[in-house]
């Protein structure tokens, strides 16, 4: 019984580890997309004043 519980705990810890990495990578992708859109909008505004 204790081996079964220990195995379940290990599986849950591995799943949490991979899920955390997935969320961190997703956050980096969103931030870079937002930054590129922001930079593009700044360039559009600056081109109107040239």
C-alpha positions as a printed Julia matrix, in Angstrom:
50×3 Matrix{Float64}:
 0.0    0.0     0.0
 2.79   2.44    0.86
 4.51   1.68   -2.47
 1.33   2.6    -4.33
 1.02   5.91   -2.47
 4.71   6.64   -3.01
 4.39   5.93   -6.73
 1.38   8.22   -7.0
 3.26  11.0    -5.23
 6.2   10.65   -7.63
 3.86  10.78  -10.65
 2.16  13.91   -9.3
 5.51  15.61   -8.64
 6.73  14.83  -12.17
 3.46  16.16  -13.65
 3.76  19.38  -11.62
 7.36  19.85  -12.78
 6.46  19.53  -16.47
 3.35  21.68  -16.09
 5.41  24.41  -14.42
 7.89  24.4   -17.31
 5.01  24.56  -19.79
 3.49  27.58  -18.04
 6.83  29.39  -17.85
 7.48  28.84  -21.57
 3.98  30.01  -22.4
 4.49  33.16  -20.36
 7.74  33.95  -22.16
 6.06  33.51  -25.52
 3.19  35.8   -24.56
 5.54  38.48  -23.24
 7.65  38.51  -26.4
 4.53  38.74  -28.57
 3.19  41.62  -26.51
 6.51  43.43  -26.68
 6.76  43.07  -30.43
 3.22  44.43  -30.85
 4.05  47.33  -28.56
 7.23  48.12  -30.5
 5.31  47.98  -33.76
 2.7   50.41  -32.47
 5.43  52.81  -31.29
 7.03  52.7   -34.73
 3.67  53.37  -36.39
 3.11  56.39  -34.18
 6.62  57.72  -34.74
 6.28  57.35  -38.52
 3.28  59.7   -38.45
 5.41  62.47  -36.9
 8.27  62.22  -39.42
